[in-house]
Amino acid sequence: MARIIVDEGFCKGCGLCVDACPLHIIELDGARITPKGYHPAHCVDVDACTGCASCALMCPDVAITVER
């Protein structure tokens, strides 16, 4: 089972990972704000994640780690 880890210290909520996810299981968390003032990305269905790493490859801030 794969999972993504978003480093909220680096995530600026740009949404590129949201667009890159082929399963559409990544969203920006509108309920939370990071110390830098951004809505961080998070996975809404951890069990559906295949570990393709499209989100991590697209992230310009290298804020996403994929564990397989």
Secondary structure as GFF3:
##gff-version 3
##sequence-region A 1 68
A	DSSP	beta_strand	3	6	.	.	.	ID=ss1
A	DSSP	alpha_helix	16	20	.	.	.	ID=ss2
A	DSSP	beta_strand	26	28	.	.	.	ID=ss3
A	DSSP	beta_strand	41	43	.	.	.	ID=ss4
A	DSSP	three_ten_helix	46	48	.	.	.	ID=ss5
A	DSSP	alpha_helix	54	58	.	.	.	ID=ss6
A	DSSP	beta_strand	64	67	.	.	.	ID=ss7
###
